[in-house]
Amino acid sequence: MNLKKIILLLLLACSIAIIASSTSVNKSNQNNANYKEGTKDLSGEALAKIYCATCHLFPAPSLLDQETWTNNVLPNMGWRLGIRNKQEDPYEGISTDEKERMLALNIYPSKQIIKRADWDRIVAYYKKNAPVKPILSSSNSNYIRSLPLFKAEPIFIGDKKSPRTCLLKFDSTVQSLYIGDAGNELYVMQPNMQLSGYWQTTSPPVDVHFINNEMPQLLCIGSFVPSEEKSGKLFTLDTAARTIPIGVNLERLARPVQFANEDINGDGVNDLIVCQFGNHTGKLSWFESGNPLKEHILKKQQGARKAIVYDFNEDGLKDILVLFAQSKEGISLFQQKQVMENG
């Protein structure tokens, strides 16, 4: 068993319990608007461990300062539990279409799913125990502060002094570095850090895949800011003409952030596995032979961030290991049998 497989399986093992407990509790809260019983005598800490740990690990008050907890994090969590003050509007600044999607999803329920008294105890617990100022992490004596084989040098492209880098990927076949910027731009740099290619894209480029003797495939996220908008696209990139991306392979993707190009069903034709991060909704899916009409959804969940295709159980069939972020952080392994299924 190689080192890569050992590391990935260890990460998977550490996260299975978190995913299982988190998902089951979260579904219960979303589908049941009734208050939890027997909470009258519970402390704010105990209540926080019930409600705040429905989608992620329990967050200790020391993680953030008092101001951040009370003015940012807790109000948003309160909205998700049906708690809001009369002057508060969780949909402020959101487009009408986006608001309608969120209402349909019941992201911010109109009915409380926690008693106001219980919520007040949670807020009081964080206010009392959070530090006034952020706590600096303690230094680690084993931390390596320098890389003797490398030297960092700043890179400036034209007059762009404040880049918003959203893609870095190296094409080893031609020794070129692809750099994506959230200003809807894609650059290619040579080893001497000279610019050799430039494209204006339809939205921020977030991933690129290089195929031997073929044009690269470029993934654009669509909306860079959190949104339910499905405007992500996968293009074929014409590197010879140095023009805008050509040939839309996939479109109407939910804020895709990464993809893999692998033959996972063994028919001799590469398939596309796409992490559609989304926002409140998203999904992990694979497109058979890259055909947009042959989409197979592996998991309907927001936050799909990174997919690795590999035969983890060494049965001769390719599996998919996926990192999920957003509201249900964890790692999922999809093992292939006769069909792709969640392992």
C-alpha positions, 0 to 999 in steps of 0.5 A: 500500500503506497503512502498516498493511499495510506494518508487518504484512507486515514483522513477518511477514517477520521471523518466518517464518524463526523459525517455520520453524526452531523448529517443525521442530526442536521436532517432532523433539524431541517425537517422538524420545526418542533422544539426540542424537549427537556432543554429547560435546565440545560446550560448555554454550553450544553445547548450549543453542543446540541444545536451548533454541532448539527452541521459541523464540530462544536465551535469553542467560544475561544475560536473567535472574539466577542464582536465577531460572535455577536455581530456576525456568526450568531445572528446568521446561525439564529436566522437558520434556526428561525430566530430573527429580530423585527428589524432584521432581514436575512434576505437583504441585498439578495436578488429576487430570484435568489430569494425565491430559491432560498425560500423554497429551500427553507434556508432561513425558516419562518418558524422557530426551531429553537425556543427563544429562551434556549437561544438566549442562553447560547448567545450569553454563553458565547458572549461570556466565554469568548475573548475580547480580542482574538487569541493568537495561536501558540507557536509550534517549535517544530514549525519549519520557517524556511524552505532552503531549496526554494526562494519566494519571488513576487510576480506581477503581470502588467500593472495588476498590483492586487491580483485575486488569484483563483487558479494555479496549475502547472503543465509539465508537458510544456513547462507552463504555469496557468494563473487564473484571476477572479477578474475573469482572466487567464494567464500562462507564464513560462519558467522565466516568468514571462507572459506567453498567453492570455485569455479573457474568460466568461467568469473566474477560471478555477481549474484546468486539465491538460490532455496529451496532444489535445487542447486543455479543458478549462473550468469557470465557476460562474458566480465567484460570490456565494450564489444559487446561480448555475452559470458555471461552464467547462470549455475547450481552450484553444492554446494555439489561437490564443483566443477566448475559450471555445467549445462549451463542453458543459454548462449550467453548472452550480459554481463548479470549483474542480473536475477530474477527467478519468475513465471511471466506467471502463468503456475506454472513453474518459468521463468528467467528474465535477465538484459543483460547490454551489452555495446552499445547494450543490452536487457531485456528479459525473458525466458519462463520456463528457456528455452533458445529457448523461449526468449521474449524480453521486451526491446532492450536497453543497460544498464538493471541493476536490475529487480524487479518482483512484482504485483505493480498495485495489479491486481493479475498479476506480473509486472517487474520494471527495472533500466536502466543505461548506456546511457539512465538512467531511470526506466521502469515499465512493466505491465502484462496484457495478455502478458508482455508489457511496461507500 
